[in-house]
């Protein structure tokens, strides 16, 4: 993998680790200053190392990576959204900050937002133009509705519910009961650049030492 977005790594502080040896990944991290909680990270492999233009650590829920693309530069935004049970104020604060980040992206960049949104996106007909019809869930929860409304307000589409896949390739998280599956991790992309997103699916067989599955 040339680049990976990770969430909830629970490091401290922010910065860049230039790793050598067998992994050779550069780690761009944005975490809490004092507490081992949350934290977002980009791991970038050697093939893309020299395409990185800049990294910005926002807080323990948000960071951005700016990189060169073939035709357009790319703004990657890594997110760890509040869980469904958090209060409205925390959720509004998170989406307010995320909107500001979108507004600050260079005008002609391809904007890709990815990570743990803690959002069940449903298949409601009124959302169809932003999500298509291939979500794992029939109905959106509060976080799911907020995610779709955010996409609509910022001219984005939810790419993780765009492609027809078997349910096993849609689920991204299995809770401790190991009974129910959820699709709560998502990929969003600029509406005008959505044709650049060729595939989004879950890779359940990948060993990443997490109760979330890898999405690619």
C-alpha atoms as one frame of an Amber mdcrd trajectory, in Angstrom:
protein
   0.000   0.000   0.000   1.345   3.406  -0.982  -0.659   5.346   1.604  -2.974
   4.510   4.496  -5.212   6.685   6.680  -5.467   5.451  10.281  -7.614   6.558
  13.198  -7.565   6.162  16.972  -3.859   5.380  17.266  -3.646   7.069  20.707
  -0.206   8.620  20.378   0.748  11.988  21.871   1.426  15.246  20.030   1.823
  15.720  16.300   4.537  15.677  13.678   6.281  13.366  11.202   8.235  10.167
  11.850  10.560   9.195   9.000  10.850   5.457   9.434  13.518   3.280   7.905
  14.198  -0.424   7.897  11.712  -2.967   6.553   8.601  -0.730   6.659  10.078
   2.536   5.299   6.787   4.387   5.851   6.701   8.060   6.779   4.145   8.591
   9.560   2.260  11.912   9.653   0.361  12.059  12.941  -2.088  14.394  14.687
  -2.941  13.387  18.263  -3.915  14.757  21.664  -1.171  16.640  23.517  -1.689
  14.999  26.913  -4.019  12.010  26.696  -3.655   8.721  24.847  -6.981   8.984
  23.021  -8.231   9.287  19.442  -5.516  10.433  17.000  -5.367  10.454  13.181
  -2.428   9.341  11.020  -1.299   9.082   7.406   1.300   6.408   6.634   3.027
   7.109   3.305   5.207   4.583   1.498   8.407   5.292  -0.431   6.721   5.470
  -3.851   4.689   8.530  -2.814   7.205  10.034  -0.410   8.327  12.770  -2.801
   4.784  13.619  -3.922   3.849  15.041  -0.512   3.439  18.817  -0.610   2.380
  19.404   2.978   0.802  18.019   6.137  -1.381  19.842   8.658  -2.249  18.518
  12.111  -5.605  20.014  13.138  -6.444  18.136  16.346  -6.880  14.563  17.546
  -9.866  14.089  15.212  -8.639  15.763  12.015  -5.545  16.126   9.859  -4.822
  16.830   6.191  -2.237  15.649   3.676  -1.612  17.577   0.442  -0.002  15.661
  -2.413   0.702  15.921  -6.131  -1.482  14.020  -8.568  -1.074  13.313 -12.266
  -3.577  15.919 -13.452  -4.702  17.609 -10.227  -3.243  17.844  -6.752  -5.063
  15.940  -4.023  -6.220  17.112  -0.597  -6.689  14.114   1.716  -8.593  14.738
   4.947  -8.405  12.074   7.674 -11.287  12.064  10.187 -12.365  10.480  13.463
 -15.938  11.675  14.014 -17.779  11.638  17.372 -19.713   8.456  18.069 -23.496
   8.289  17.732 -24.064   8.747  21.480 -22.134  12.041  21.710 -24.122  15.259
  22.214 -25.174  17.620  19.438 -22.637  20.278  20.435 -19.674  17.933  19.890
 -21.008  16.789  16.538 -21.679  20.357  15.373 -18.162  21.385  16.422 -16.620
  18.514  14.496 -18.520  19.217  11.266 -17.922  22.942  11.643 -14.161  22.364
  11.732 -14.360  19.903   8.852 -16.252  22.456   6.749 -13.540  25.054   7.414
 -10.894  22.601   6.234 -12.829  21.988   3.011 -13.124  25.738   2.443  -9.343
  26.126   2.827  -8.436  23.443   0.281  -6.933  24.762  -2.981  -9.699  25.419
  -5.477  -8.674  22.908  -8.146  -7.672  20.045  -5.837  -9.398  16.686  -5.771
 -10.810  16.570  -2.237 -11.006  13.142  -0.597 -12.281  12.769   2.966 -11.844
   9.389   4.573 -11.927   7.747   7.942 -14.165   6.694  10.801 -17.357   8.764
  10.595 -19.209   6.479  13.070 -22.114   6.870  10.647 -24.652   4.371   9.362
 -25.702   5.744   5.977 -29.060   4.392   4.836 -30.679   3.922   1.453 -33.274
   6.679   1.755 -34.475   7.856  -1.697 -34.021  11.528  -0.762 -30.258  10.920
  -0.296 -29.805   8.887  -3.481 -27.920  11.523  -5.506 -25.222  11.682  -2.814
 -24.991   8.025  -1.760 -26.394   5.933  -4.632 -28.134   2.798  -3.354 -25.531
   0.319  -2.138 -25.184   1.031   1.569 -25.127  -1.875   4.003 -27.858  -0.164
   6.044 -31.461   0.512   5.127 -31.882   3.548   7.395 -29.474   6.307   8.427
 -28.764   7.014  12.078 -28.198  10.590  13.287 -24.513  10.501  12.312 -25.420
   9.096   8.912 -27.887  11.906   8.232 -25.295  14.471   9.313 -22.734  12.925
   6.988 -25.039  13.057   3.967 -26.105  16.617   4.776 -22.430  17.596   5.043
 -21.760  15.992   1.646 -24.691  17.836   0.074 -23.622  21.195   1.519 -20.048
  20.794   0.242 -20.714  19.271  -3.189 -19.361  15.851  -2.238 -20.561  12.286
  -2.770 -20.220   9.279  -0.454 -18.078   6.912  -2.492 -18.227   4.028  -0.005
 -21.944   3.463  -0.765 -21.595   3.981  -4.522 -20.502   0.501  -5.620 -22.513
  -2.720  -5.687 -20.768  -5.219  -3.390 -21.628  -8.280  -1.346 -22.382  -7.413
   2.275 -19.059  -8.860   3.386 -17.289  -6.208   1.302 -19.376  -3.387   2.805
 -19.087  -3.924   6.582 -16.222  -1.974   8.137 -16.649  -2.669  11.854 -17.880
  -5.584  13.954 -18.559  -4.681  17.632 -17.695  -6.852  20.612 -20.869  -8.968
  20.286 -19.534 -10.220  16.914 -23.106 -10.511  15.687 -23.994  -7.257  13.982
 -21.905  -5.659  11.242 -21.765  -1.942  10.556 -20.571   0.266   7.725 -19.333
   3.293   9.661 -16.054   4.103   7.877 -16.517   6.060   4.666 -14.805   7.727
   1.720 -16.128  11.018   0.311 -14.914  12.732  -2.849 -15.615  15.956  -4.709
 -18.752  15.517  -6.800 -17.058  16.865  -9.945 -14.174  14.381  -9.527 -16.199
  11.309  -8.554 -15.277   9.482 -11.771 -11.713   9.306 -10.370 -12.956   6.964
  -7.631 -12.888   3.559  -9.307 -13.461   1.216  -6.379 -14.223   1.185  -2.636
 -14.495  -2.081  -0.725 -13.564  -3.760   2.563 -10.651  -6.194   2.886 -11.595
  -8.395   5.836  -8.682 -10.808   5.525  -6.028  -8.155   6.129  -4.389  -8.375
   9.564  -4.346  -4.831  10.960  -4.872  -5.676  14.666  -8.179  -3.759  14.863
 -11.913  -4.366  15.147 -12.238  -2.251  11.987 -11.527  -3.642   8.534  -9.202
  -2.127   5.956 -10.955  -0.164   3.209  -9.353   0.271  -0.189
